[in-house]
């Protein structure tokens, strides 16, 4: 049974373009698969704790030596990481905020990017020291952006601190199979946007039908 983890990072709910993409994905995935398990994590409307000195100290303390207080401090992080470990396919829906990602998603990344939990370091290989510990997983990145031209060789490629950053993070955790589908121009011409949205929704369905993510 394939296990799906759906992560939404938009602060919007009813009018979120990235959430519309994850909804299409879940609906079509459910139609194509009868034996499914779907977990949801909503970052856009949760209070995601930022890491602090106590968190860092707990994280770098060997598990066997952690106090009960330190275990509690890392409890949320452990829960997030366990969700990632349990998933076969991770579906991330996120808007672009100020050419990057929502602060809640960044706080989540700080919680899950943990040494010896989601990645390790080989200090004997300084040119490529990071070893991802989350193997045999796929990521579907469903994004929405107010403008356009953020892909390689396009005019705003240098302003894309969204998907380029997220791909780097997932690769560091050991996930290199990343599919990206975007709705661009959400702040531009609304008539053109209708077609863009419909095209992106169809791309989501085609991804599921064509690749099956298996």
PyMOL CGO cylinders between C-alpha atoms (Angstrom):
from pymol import cmd
from pymol.cgo import CYLINDER

trace = [
    CYLINDER, 0.00, 0.00, 0.00, 1.42, 3.36, -1.06, 0.3, 1, 1, 1, 1, 1, 1,
    CYLINDER, 1.42, 3.36, -1.06, 1.37, 5.96, 1.69, 0.3, 1, 1, 1, 1, 1, 1,
    CYLINDER, 1.37, 5.96, 1.69, 0.81, 9.59, 0.81, 0.3, 1, 1, 1, 1, 1, 1,
    CYLINDER, 0.81, 9.59, 0.81, 1.79, 12.59, 2.94, 0.3, 1, 1, 1, 1, 1, 1,
    CYLINDER, 1.79, 12.59, 2.94, 0.12, 15.83, 1.85, 0.3, 1, 1, 1, 1, 1, 1,
    CYLINDER, 0.12, 15.83, 1.85, 1.68, 19.03, 3.19, 0.3, 1, 1, 1, 1, 1, 1,
    CYLINDER, 1.68, 19.03, 3.19, -0.01, 22.39, 2.63, 0.3, 1, 1, 1, 1, 1, 1,
    CYLINDER, -0.01, 22.39, 2.63, 1.88, 25.59, 3.41, 0.3, 1, 1, 1, 1, 1, 1,
    CYLINDER, 1.88, 25.59, 3.41, -0.41, 28.33, 2.12, 0.3, 1, 1, 1, 1, 1, 1,
    CYLINDER, -0.41, 28.33, 2.12, -1.87, 30.75, 4.65, 0.3, 1, 1, 1, 1, 1, 1,
    CYLINDER, -1.87, 30.75, 4.65, -4.96, 30.91, 2.46, 0.3, 1, 1, 1, 1, 1, 1,
    CYLINDER, -4.96, 30.91, 2.46, -7.61, 28.20, 2.50, 0.3, 1, 1, 1, 1, 1, 1,
    CYLINDER, -7.61, 28.20, 2.50, -10.61, 28.64, 0.18, 0.3, 1, 1, 1, 1, 1, 1,
    CYLINDER, -10.61, 28.64, 0.18, -8.77, 30.84, -2.33, 0.3, 1, 1, 1, 1, 1, 1,
    CYLINDER, -8.77, 30.84, -2.33, -5.40, 29.10, -2.35, 0.3, 1, 1, 1, 1, 1, 1,
    CYLINDER, -5.40, 29.10, -2.35, -4.09, 28.01, -5.75, 0.3, 1, 1, 1, 1, 1, 1,
    CYLINDER, -4.09, 28.01, -5.75, -1.51, 25.63, -4.28, 0.3, 1, 1, 1, 1, 1, 1,
    CYLINDER, -1.51, 25.63, -4.28, -4.19, 23.99, -2.13, 0.3, 1, 1, 1, 1, 1, 1,
    CYLINDER, -4.19, 23.99, -2.13, -6.33, 23.55, -5.24, 0.3, 1, 1, 1, 1, 1, 1,
    CYLINDER, -6.33, 23.55, -5.24, -3.46, 21.56, -6.75, 0.3, 1, 1, 1, 1, 1, 1,
    CYLINDER, -3.46, 21.56, -6.75, -3.07, 19.29, -3.73, 0.3, 1, 1, 1, 1, 1, 1,
    CYLINDER, -3.07, 19.29, -3.73, -6.83, 18.76, -3.67, 0.3, 1, 1, 1, 1, 1, 1,
    CYLINDER, -6.83, 18.76, -3.67, -6.82, 17.69, -7.32, 0.3, 1, 1, 1, 1, 1, 1,
    CYLINDER, -6.82, 17.69, -7.32, -3.90, 15.38, -6.60, 0.3, 1, 1, 1, 1, 1, 1,
    CYLINDER, -3.90, 15.38, -6.60, -5.60, 13.71, -3.63, 0.3, 1, 1, 1, 1, 1, 1,
    CYLINDER, -5.60, 13.71, -3.63, -8.92, 13.32, -5.46, 0.3, 1, 1, 1, 1, 1, 1,
    CYLINDER, -8.92, 13.32, -5.46, -7.35, 11.82, -8.57, 0.3, 1, 1, 1, 1, 1, 1,
    CYLINDER, -7.35, 11.82, -8.57, -4.97, 9.66, -6.56, 0.3, 1, 1, 1, 1, 1, 1,
    CYLINDER, -4.97, 9.66, -6.56, -7.93, 8.29, -4.61, 0.3, 1, 1, 1, 1, 1, 1,
    CYLINDER, -7.93, 8.29, -4.61, -9.75, 7.45, -7.84, 0.3, 1, 1, 1, 1, 1, 1,
    CYLINDER, -9.75, 7.45, -7.84, -6.72, 5.62, -9.23, 0.3, 1, 1, 1, 1, 1, 1,
    CYLINDER, -6.72, 5.62, -9.23, -5.82, 3.68, -6.08, 0.3, 1, 1, 1, 1, 1, 1,
    CYLINDER, -5.82, 3.68, -6.08, -8.19, 1.64, -3.96, 0.3, 1, 1, 1, 1, 1, 1,
    CYLINDER, -8.19, 1.64, -3.96, -5.78, 0.65, -1.19, 0.3, 1, 1, 1, 1, 1, 1,
    CYLINDER, -5.78, 0.65, -1.19, -4.45, 3.98, 0.05, 0.3, 1, 1, 1, 1, 1, 1,
    CYLINDER, -4.45, 3.98, 0.05, -3.32, 5.73, 3.18, 0.3, 1, 1, 1, 1, 1, 1,
    CYLINDER, -3.32, 5.73, 3.18, -3.26, 9.53, 3.17, 0.3, 1, 1, 1, 1, 1, 1,
    CYLINDER, -3.26, 9.53, 3.17, -1.85, 11.69, 5.96, 0.3, 1, 1, 1, 1, 1, 1,
    CYLINDER, -1.85, 11.69, 5.96, -2.26, 15.46, 6.02, 0.3, 1, 1, 1, 1, 1, 1,
    CYLINDER, -2.26, 15.46, 6.02, -0.08, 18.16, 7.54, 0.3, 1, 1, 1, 1, 1, 1,
    CYLINDER, -0.08, 18.16, 7.54, -1.32, 21.75, 7.35, 0.3, 1, 1, 1, 1, 1, 1,
    CYLINDER, -1.32, 21.75, 7.35, 1.51, 24.19, 7.99, 0.3, 1, 1, 1, 1, 1, 1,
    CYLINDER, 1.51, 24.19, 7.99, -0.27, 27.29, 6.75, 0.3, 1, 1, 1, 1, 1, 1,
    CYLINDER, -0.27, 27.29, 6.75, -2.63, 27.46, 9.71, 0.3, 1, 1, 1, 1, 1, 1,
    CYLINDER, -2.63, 27.46, 9.71, -0.52, 25.87, 12.43, 0.3, 1, 1, 1, 1, 1, 1,
    CYLINDER, -0.52, 25.87, 12.43, 1.88, 27.54, 14.82, 0.3, 1, 1, 1, 1, 1, 1,
    CYLINDER, 1.88, 27.54, 14.82, 5.19, 25.93, 13.85, 0.3, 1, 1, 1, 1, 1, 1,
    CYLINDER, 5.19, 25.93, 13.85, 7.76, 26.38, 16.58, 0.3, 1, 1, 1, 1, 1, 1,
    CYLINDER, 7.76, 26.38, 16.58, 11.03, 28.00, 15.62, 0.3, 1, 1, 1, 1, 1, 1,
    CYLINDER, 11.03, 28.00, 15.62, 14.16, 26.27, 16.81, 0.3, 1, 1, 1, 1, 1, 1,
    CYLINDER, 14.16, 26.27, 16.81, 15.97, 27.90, 19.74, 0.3, 1, 1, 1, 1, 1, 1,
    CYLINDER, 15.97, 27.90, 19.74, 19.05, 27.24, 21.86, 0.3, 1, 1, 1, 1, 1, 1,
    CYLINDER, 19.05, 27.24, 21.86, 17.32, 24.54, 23.92, 0.3, 1, 1, 1, 1, 1, 1,
    CYLINDER, 17.32, 24.54, 23.92, 16.20, 22.78, 20.74, 0.3, 1, 1, 1, 1, 1, 1,
    CYLINDER, 16.20, 22.78, 20.74, 19.71, 22.87, 19.27, 0.3, 1, 1, 1, 1, 1, 1,
    CYLINDER, 19.71, 22.87, 19.27, 21.23, 21.53, 22.50, 0.3, 1, 1, 1, 1, 1, 1,
    CYLINDER, 21.23, 21.53, 22.50, 18.69, 18.70, 22.61, 0.3, 1, 1, 1, 1, 1, 1,
    CYLINDER, 18.69, 18.70, 22.61, 19.24, 17.87, 18.94, 0.3, 1, 1, 1, 1, 1, 1,
    CYLINDER, 19.24, 17.87, 18.94, 23.00, 17.54, 19.37, 0.3, 1, 1, 1, 1, 1, 1,
    CYLINDER, 23.00, 17.54, 19.37, 22.70, 15.49, 22.56, 0.3, 1, 1, 1, 1, 1, 1,
    CYLINDER, 22.70, 15.49, 22.56, 23.00, 11.72, 21.89, 0.3, 1, 1, 1, 1, 1, 1,
    CYLINDER, 23.00, 11.72, 21.89, 19.50, 10.16, 22.13, 0.3, 1, 1, 1, 1, 1, 1,
    CYLINDER, 19.50, 10.16, 22.13, 20.48, 7.92, 25.05, 0.3, 1, 1, 1, 1, 1, 1,
    CYLINDER, 20.48, 7.92, 25.05, 21.67, 10.95, 27.03, 0.3, 1, 1, 1, 1, 1, 1,
    CYLINDER, 21.67, 10.95, 27.03, 18.68, 13.23, 26.49, 0.3, 1, 1, 1, 1, 1, 1,
    CYLINDER, 18.68, 13.23, 26.49, 16.71, 14.33, 29.49, 0.3, 1, 1, 1, 1, 1, 1,
    CYLINDER, 16.71, 14.33, 29.49, 12.93, 14.00, 29.58, 0.3, 1, 1, 1, 1, 1, 1,
    CYLINDER, 12.93, 14.00, 29.58, 12.71, 17.74, 28.99, 0.3, 1, 1, 1, 1, 1, 1,
    CYLINDER, 12.71, 17.74, 28.99, 14.90, 17.45, 25.89, 0.3, 1, 1, 1, 1, 1, 1,
    CYLINDER, 14.90, 17.45, 25.89, 12.76, 14.61, 24.57, 0.3, 1, 1, 1, 1, 1, 1,
    CYLINDER, 12.76, 14.61, 24.57, 9.69, 16.82, 24.96, 0.3, 1, 1, 1, 1, 1, 1,
    CYLINDER, 9.69, 16.82, 24.96, 11.46, 19.70, 23.19, 0.3, 1, 1, 1, 1, 1, 1,
    CYLINDER, 11.46, 19.70, 23.19, 12.15, 17.44, 20.19, 0.3, 1, 1, 1, 1, 1, 1,
    CYLINDER, 12.15, 17.44, 20.19, 8.71, 15.83, 20.26, 0.3, 1, 1, 1, 1, 1, 1,
    CYLINDER, 8.71, 15.83, 20.26, 7.22, 17.90, 17.44, 0.3, 1, 1, 1, 1, 1, 1,
    CYLINDER, 7.22, 17.90, 17.44, 10.31, 17.44, 15.31, 0.3, 1, 1, 1, 1, 1, 1,
    CYLINDER, 10.31, 17.44, 15.31, 10.21, 13.69, 15.89, 0.3, 1, 1, 1, 1, 1, 1,
    CYLINDER, 10.21, 13.69, 15.89, 6.55, 13.57, 14.84, 0.3, 1, 1, 1, 1, 1, 1,
    CYLINDER, 6.55, 13.57, 14.84, 7.22, 15.50, 11.62, 0.3, 1, 1, 1, 1, 1, 1,
    CYLINDER, 7.22, 15.50, 11.62, 10.20, 13.28, 10.77, 0.3, 1, 1, 1, 1, 1, 1,
    CYLINDER, 10.20, 13.28, 10.77, 8.23, 10.10, 11.44, 0.3, 1, 1, 1, 1, 1, 1,
    CYLINDER, 8.23, 10.10, 11.44, 5.57, 11.30, 8.99, 0.3, 1, 1, 1, 1, 1, 1,
    CYLINDER, 5.57, 11.30, 8.99, 8.23, 11.77, 6.33, 0.3, 1, 1, 1, 1, 1, 1,
    CYLINDER, 8.23, 11.77, 6.33, 9.76, 8.38, 7.04, 0.3, 1, 1, 1, 1, 1, 1,
    CYLINDER, 9.76, 8.38, 7.04, 6.38, 6.68, 6.81, 0.3, 1, 1, 1, 1, 1, 1,
    CYLINDER, 6.38, 6.68, 6.81, 5.44, 8.23, 3.45, 0.3, 1, 1, 1, 1, 1, 1,
    CYLINDER, 5.44, 8.23, 3.45, 6.18, 6.79, 0.02, 0.3, 1, 1, 1, 1, 1, 1,
    CYLINDER, 6.18, 6.79, 0.02, 5.06, 9.95, -1.78, 0.3, 1, 1, 1, 1, 1, 1,
    CYLINDER, 5.06, 9.95, -1.78, 5.29, 13.44, -0.31, 0.3, 1, 1, 1, 1, 1, 1,
    CYLINDER, 5.29, 13.44, -0.31, 3.00, 16.03, -1.89, 0.3, 1, 1, 1, 1, 1, 1,
    CYLINDER, 3.00, 16.03, -1.89, 3.96, 19.59, -0.98, 0.3, 1, 1, 1, 1, 1, 1,
    CYLINDER, 3.96, 19.59, -0.98, 1.66, 22.47, -1.88, 0.3, 1, 1, 1, 1, 1, 1,
    CYLINDER, 1.66, 22.47, -1.88, 3.18, 25.88, -1.35, 0.3, 1, 1, 1, 1, 1, 1,
    CYLINDER, 3.18, 25.88, -1.35, 2.87, 29.43, -2.68, 0.3, 1, 1, 1, 1, 1, 1,
    CYLINDER, 2.87, 29.43, -2.68, 5.81, 31.70, -3.40, 0.3, 1, 1, 1, 1, 1, 1,
    CYLINDER, 5.81, 31.70, -3.40, 5.99, 34.47, -0.81, 0.3, 1, 1, 1, 1, 1, 1,
    CYLINDER, 5.99, 34.47, -0.81, 8.46, 37.26, -1.59, 0.3, 1, 1, 1, 1, 1, 1,
    CYLINDER, 8.46, 37.26, -1.59, 10.30, 35.01, -4.06, 0.3, 1, 1, 1, 1, 1, 1,
    CYLINDER, 10.30, 35.01, -4.06, 10.77, 32.32, -1.42, 0.3, 1, 1, 1, 1, 1, 1,
    CYLINDER, 10.77, 32.32, -1.42, 8.62, 30.06, 0.77, 0.3, 1, 1, 1, 1, 1, 1,
    CYLINDER, 8.62, 30.06, 0.77, 6.21, 30.82, 3.64, 0.3, 1, 1, 1, 1, 1, 1,
    CYLINDER, 6.21, 30.82, 3.64, 7.91, 31.27, 7.00, 0.3, 1, 1, 1, 1, 1, 1,
    CYLINDER, 7.91, 31.27, 7.00, 5.90, 28.39, 8.44, 0.3, 1, 1, 1, 1, 1, 1,
    CYLINDER, 5.90, 28.39, 8.44, 7.38, 26.04, 5.82, 0.3, 1, 1, 1, 1, 1, 1,
    CYLINDER, 7.38, 26.04, 5.82, 10.87, 27.30, 6.64, 0.3, 1, 1, 1, 1, 1, 1,
    CYLINDER, 10.87, 27.30, 6.64, 10.22, 26.65, 10.34, 0.3, 1, 1, 1, 1, 1, 1,
    CYLINDER, 10.22, 26.65, 10.34, 9.03, 23.14, 9.43, 0.3, 1, 1, 1, 1, 1, 1,
    CYLINDER, 9.03, 23.14, 9.43, 12.20, 22.52, 7.42, 0.3, 1, 1, 1, 1, 1, 1,
    CYLINDER, 12.20, 22.52, 7.42, 14.29, 23.59, 10.40, 0.3, 1, 1, 1, 1, 1, 1,
    CYLINDER, 14.29, 23.59, 10.40, 12.38, 21.03, 12.48, 0.3, 1, 1, 1, 1, 1, 1,
    CYLINDER, 12.38, 21.03, 12.48, 12.92, 18.12, 10.06, 0.3, 1, 1, 1, 1, 1, 1,
    CYLINDER, 12.92, 18.12, 10.06, 16.42, 18.76, 8.71, 0.3, 1, 1, 1, 1, 1, 1,
    CYLINDER, 16.42, 18.76, 8.71, 18.21, 17.06, 11.58, 0.3, 1, 1, 1, 1, 1, 1,
    CYLINDER, 18.21, 17.06, 11.58, 21.66, 15.51, 11.74, 0.3, 1, 1, 1, 1, 1, 1,
    CYLINDER, 21.66, 15.51, 11.74, 21.57, 11.71, 12.00, 0.3, 1, 1, 1, 1, 1, 1,
    CYLINDER, 21.57, 11.71, 12.00, 17.79, 11.74, 11.58, 0.3, 1, 1, 1, 1, 1, 1,
    CYLINDER, 17.79, 11.74, 11.58, 17.18, 12.91, 8.01, 0.3, 1, 1, 1, 1, 1, 1,
    CYLINDER, 17.18, 12.91, 8.01, 20.80, 13.39, 6.92, 0.3, 1, 1, 1, 1, 1, 1,
    CYLINDER, 20.80, 13.39, 6.92, 24.31, 12.59, 8.04, 0.3, 1, 1, 1, 1, 1, 1,
    CYLINDER, 24.31, 12.59, 8.04, 27.72, 14.06, 7.24, 0.3, 1, 1, 1, 1, 1, 1,
    CYLINDER, 27.72, 14.06, 7.24, 30.80, 12.32, 5.84, 0.3, 1, 1, 1, 1, 1, 1,
    CYLINDER, 30.80, 12.32, 5.84, 33.61, 14.66, 6.86, 0.3, 1, 1, 1, 1, 1, 1,
    CYLINDER, 33.61, 14.66, 6.86, 36.08, 12.64, 4.80, 0.3, 1, 1, 1, 1, 1, 1,
    CYLINDER, 36.08, 12.64, 4.80, 34.34, 13.83, 1.64, 0.3, 1, 1, 1, 1, 1, 1,
    CYLINDER, 34.34, 13.83, 1.64, 34.39, 17.65, 1.87, 0.3, 1, 1, 1, 1, 1, 1,
    CYLINDER, 34.39, 17.65, 1.87, 33.19, 18.13, -1.73, 0.3, 1, 1, 1, 1, 1, 1,
    CYLINDER, 33.19, 18.13, -1.73, 30.01, 16.11, -1.17, 0.3, 1, 1, 1, 1, 1, 1,
    CYLINDER, 30.01, 16.11, -1.17, 29.67, 15.52, 2.56, 0.3, 1, 1, 1, 1, 1, 1,
    CYLINDER, 29.67, 15.52, 2.56, 25.90, 15.17, 3.00, 0.3, 1, 1, 1, 1, 1, 1,
    CYLINDER, 25.90, 15.17, 3.00, 24.20, 11.77, 3.02, 0.3, 1, 1, 1, 1, 1, 1,
    CYLINDER, 24.20, 11.77, 3.02, 20.41, 11.69, 2.87, 0.3, 1, 1, 1, 1, 1, 1,
    CYLINDER, 20.41, 11.69, 2.87, 18.69, 9.23, 5.18, 0.3, 1, 1, 1, 1, 1, 1,
    CYLINDER, 18.69, 9.23, 5.18, 15.20, 9.33, 3.62, 0.3, 1, 1, 1, 1, 1, 1,
    CYLINDER, 15.20, 9.33, 3.62, 15.46, 6.85, 0.77, 0.3, 1, 1, 1, 1, 1, 1,
    CYLINDER, 15.46, 6.85, 0.77, 13.07, 5.43, -1.84, 0.3, 1, 1, 1, 1, 1, 1,
    CYLINDER, 13.07, 5.43, -1.84, 10.64, 8.34, -1.73, 0.3, 1, 1, 1, 1, 1, 1,
    CYLINDER, 10.64, 8.34, -1.73, 9.21, 10.73, -4.28, 0.3, 1, 1, 1, 1, 1, 1,
    CYLINDER, 9.21, 10.73, -4.28, 8.20, 14.36, -3.91, 0.3, 1, 1, 1, 1, 1, 1,
    CYLINDER, 8.20, 14.36, -3.91, 5.51, 16.14, -5.90, 0.3, 1, 1, 1, 1, 1, 1,
    CYLINDER, 5.51, 16.14, -5.90, 5.94, 19.88, -5.52, 0.3, 1, 1, 1, 1, 1, 1,
    CYLINDER, 5.94, 19.88, -5.52, 2.75, 21.81, -6.35, 0.3, 1, 1, 1, 1, 1, 1,
    CYLINDER, 2.75, 21.81, -6.35, 3.45, 25.52, -6.31, 0.3, 1, 1, 1, 1, 1, 1,
    CYLINDER, 3.45, 25.52, -6.31, 1.72, 28.82, -7.01, 0.3, 1, 1, 1, 1, 1, 1,
    CYLINDER, 1.72, 28.82, -7.01, 3.48, 32.05, -7.92, 0.3, 1, 1, 1, 1, 1, 1,
    CYLINDER, 3.48, 32.05, -7.92, 2.20, 35.56, -8.49, 0.3, 1, 1, 1, 1, 1, 1,
    CYLINDER, 2.20, 35.56, -8.49, 4.43, 36.16, -11.50, 0.3, 1, 1, 1, 1, 1, 1,
    CYLINDER, 4.43, 36.16, -11.50, 6.20, 33.93, -13.97, 0.3, 1, 1, 1, 1, 1, 1,
    CYLINDER, 6.20, 33.93, -13.97, 9.46, 33.18, -15.70, 0.3, 1, 1, 1, 1, 1, 1,
    CYLINDER, 9.46, 33.18, -15.70, 11.11, 31.46, -12.74, 0.3, 1, 1, 1, 1, 1, 1,
    CYLINDER, 11.11, 31.46, -12.74, 12.27, 28.30, -14.49, 0.3, 1, 1, 1, 1, 1, 1,
    CYLINDER, 12.27, 28.30, -14.49, 15.82, 27.72, -15.84, 0.3, 1, 1, 1, 1, 1, 1,
    CYLINDER, 15.82, 27.72, -15.84, 16.81, 30.09, -18.66, 0.3, 1, 1, 1, 1, 1, 1,
    CYLINDER, 16.81, 30.09, -18.66, 13.80, 32.31, -18.01, 0.3, 1, 1, 1, 1, 1, 1,
    CYLINDER, 13.80, 32.31, -18.01, 13.86, 36.00, -17.06, 0.3, 1, 1, 1, 1, 1, 1,
    CYLINDER, 13.86, 36.00, -17.06, 13.18, 35.57, -13.33, 0.3, 1, 1, 1, 1, 1, 1,
    CYLINDER, 13.18, 35.57, -13.33, 15.22, 32.43, -12.74, 0.3, 1, 1, 1, 1, 1, 1,
    CYLINDER, 15.22, 32.43, -12.74, 17.56, 34.42, -10.46, 0.3, 1, 1, 1, 1, 1, 1,
    CYLINDER, 17.56, 34.42, -10.46, 14.61, 35.29, -8.19, 0.3, 1, 1, 1, 1, 1, 1,
    CYLINDER, 14.61, 35.29, -8.19, 13.46, 31.71, -7.64, 0.3, 1, 1, 1, 1, 1, 1,
    CYLINDER, 13.46, 31.71, -7.64, 14.31, 30.94, -4.02, 0.3, 1, 1, 1, 1, 1, 1,
    CYLINDER, 14.31, 30.94, -4.02, 11.30, 28.64, -3.83, 0.3, 1, 1, 1, 1, 1, 1,
    CYLINDER, 11.30, 28.64, -3.83, 11.62, 25.43, -5.84, 0.3, 1, 1, 1, 1, 1, 1,
    CYLINDER, 11.62, 25.43, -5.84, 15.40, 25.64, -6.19, 0.3, 1, 1, 1, 1, 1, 1,
    CYLINDER, 15.40, 25.64, -6.19, 15.77, 25.84, -2.41, 0.3, 1, 1, 1, 1, 1, 1,
    CYLINDER, 15.77, 25.84, -2.41, 13.23, 23.09, -1.76, 0.3, 1, 1, 1, 1, 1, 1,
    CYLINDER, 13.23, 23.09, -1.76, 14.91, 20.74, -4.24, 0.3, 1, 1, 1, 1, 1, 1,
    CYLINDER, 14.91, 20.74, -4.24, 18.19, 21.29, -2.41, 0.3, 1, 1, 1, 1, 1, 1,
    CYLINDER, 18.19, 21.29, -2.41, 16.59, 20.48, 0.94, 0.3, 1, 1, 1, 1, 1, 1,
    CYLINDER, 16.59, 20.48, 0.94, 14.92, 17.30, -0.31, 0.3, 1, 1, 1, 1, 1, 1,
    CYLINDER, 14.92, 17.30, -0.31, 18.13, 16.18, -2.01, 0.3, 1, 1, 1, 1, 1, 1,
    CYLINDER, 18.13, 16.18, -2.01, 20.04, 16.68, 1.23, 0.3, 1, 1, 1, 1, 1, 1,
    CYLINDER, 20.04, 16.68, 1.23, 17.52, 14.38, 2.92, 0.3, 1, 1, 1, 1, 1, 1,
    CYLINDER, 17.52, 14.38, 2.92, 18.04, 11.77, 0.21, 0.3, 1, 1, 1, 1, 1, 1,
    CYLINDER, 18.04, 11.77, 0.21, 15.06, 12.49, -2.07, 0.3, 1, 1, 1, 1, 1, 1,
    CYLINDER, 15.06, 12.49, -2.07, 16.09, 13.26, -5.62, 0.3, 1, 1, 1, 1, 1, 1,
    CYLINDER, 16.09, 13.26, -5.62, 12.92, 12.26, -7.49, 0.3, 1, 1, 1, 1, 1, 1,
    CYLINDER, 12.92, 12.26, -7.49, 11.06, 15.57, -7.44, 0.3, 1, 1, 1, 1, 1, 1,
    CYLINDER, 11.06, 15.57, -7.44, 8.22, 16.52, -9.81, 0.3, 1, 1, 1, 1, 1, 1,
    CYLINDER, 8.22, 16.52, -9.81, 7.24, 20.20, -10.02, 0.3, 1, 1, 1, 1, 1, 1,
    CYLINDER, 7.24, 20.20, -10.02, 3.92, 21.55, -11.31, 0.3, 1, 1, 1, 1, 1, 1,
    CYLINDER, 3.92, 21.55, -11.31, 3.21, 25.26, -11.00, 0.3, 1, 1, 1, 1, 1, 1,
    CYLINDER, 3.21, 25.26, -11.00, 0.44, 27.79, -11.42, 0.3, 1, 1, 1, 1, 1, 1,
    CYLINDER, 0.44, 27.79, -11.42, 2.20, 30.99, -12.47, 0.3, 1, 1, 1, 1, 1, 1,
    CYLINDER, 2.20, 30.99, -12.47, 0.71, 34.45, -12.80, 0.3, 1, 1, 1, 1, 1, 1,
    CYLINDER, 0.71, 34.45, -12.80, -1.82, 34.33, -9.98, 0.3, 1, 1, 1, 1, 1, 1,
    CYLINDER, -1.82, 34.33, -9.98, -1.50, 38.13, -9.63, 0.3, 1, 1, 1, 1, 1, 1,
    CYLINDER, -1.50, 38.13, -9.63, -1.75, 38.79, -13.37, 0.3, 1, 1, 1, 1, 1, 1,
    CYLINDER, -1.75, 38.79, -13.37, -4.46, 38.58, -16.04, 0.3, 1, 1, 1, 1, 1, 1,
    CYLINDER, -4.46, 38.58, -16.04, -7.40, 36.62, -14.60, 0.3, 1, 1, 1, 1, 1, 1,
    CYLINDER, -7.40, 36.62, -14.60, -8.64, 35.35, -17.96, 0.3, 1, 1, 1, 1, 1, 1,
    CYLINDER, -8.64, 35.35, -17.96, -5.23, 33.94, -18.83, 0.3, 1, 1, 1, 1, 1, 1,
    CYLINDER, -5.23, 33.94, -18.83, -5.00, 32.56, -15.30, 0.3, 1, 1, 1, 1, 1, 1,
    CYLINDER, -5.00, 32.56, -15.30, -8.12, 30.44, -15.81, 0.3, 1, 1, 1, 1, 1, 1,
    CYLINDER, -8.12, 30.44, -15.81, -6.37, 28.55, -18.58, 0.3, 1, 1, 1, 1, 1, 1,
    CYLINDER, -6.37, 28.55, -18.58, -3.16, 28.29, -16.56, 0.3, 1, 1, 1, 1, 1, 1,
    CYLINDER, -3.16, 28.29, -16.56, -5.02, 26.78, -13.62, 0.3, 1, 1, 1, 1, 1, 1,
    CYLINDER, -5.02, 26.78, -13.62, -6.86, 24.29, -15.82, 0.3, 1, 1, 1, 1, 1, 1,
    CYLINDER, -6.86, 24.29, -15.82, -3.59, 23.29, -17.47, 0.3, 1, 1, 1, 1, 1, 1,
    CYLINDER, -3.59, 23.29, -17.47, -1.86, 22.76, -14.12, 0.3, 1, 1, 1, 1, 1, 1,
    CYLINDER, -1.86, 22.76, -14.12, -4.76, 20.65, -12.83, 0.3, 1, 1, 1, 1, 1, 1,
    CYLINDER, -4.76, 20.65, -12.83, -4.52, 18.49, -15.95, 0.3, 1, 1, 1, 1, 1, 1,
    CYLINDER, -4.52, 18.49, -15.95, -0.76, 18.17, -15.47, 0.3, 1, 1, 1, 1, 1, 1,
    CYLINDER, -0.76, 18.17, -15.47, -1.39, 16.81, -11.99, 0.3, 1, 1, 1, 1, 1, 1,
    CYLINDER, -1.39, 16.81, -11.99, -3.76, 14.18, -13.37, 0.3, 1, 1, 1, 1, 1, 1,
    CYLINDER, -3.76, 14.18, -13.37, -1.33, 13.30, -16.17, 0.3, 1, 1, 1, 1, 1, 1,
    CYLINDER, -1.33, 13.30, -16.17, 1.48, 12.89, -13.67, 0.3, 1, 1, 1, 1, 1, 1,
    CYLINDER, 1.48, 12.89, -13.67, -0.52, 10.37, -11.67, 0.3, 1, 1, 1, 1, 1, 1,
    CYLINDER, -0.52, 10.37, -11.67, -1.76, 8.50, -14.73, 0.3, 1, 1, 1, 1, 1, 1,
    CYLINDER, -1.76, 8.50, -14.73, 1.50, 8.55, -16.66, 0.3, 1, 1, 1, 1, 1, 1,
    CYLINDER, 1.50, 8.55, -16.66, 4.06, 7.86, -13.99, 0.3, 1, 1, 1, 1, 1, 1,
    CYLINDER, 4.06, 7.86, -13.99, 1.84, 6.25, -11.33, 0.3, 1, 1, 1, 1, 1, 1,
    CYLINDER, 1.84, 6.25, -11.33, 4.59, 7.21, -8.86, 0.3, 1, 1, 1, 1, 1, 1,
    CYLINDER, 4.59, 7.21, -8.86, 5.30, 3.54, -8.25, 0.3, 1, 1, 1, 1, 1, 1,
]
cmd.load_cgo(trace, "trace")
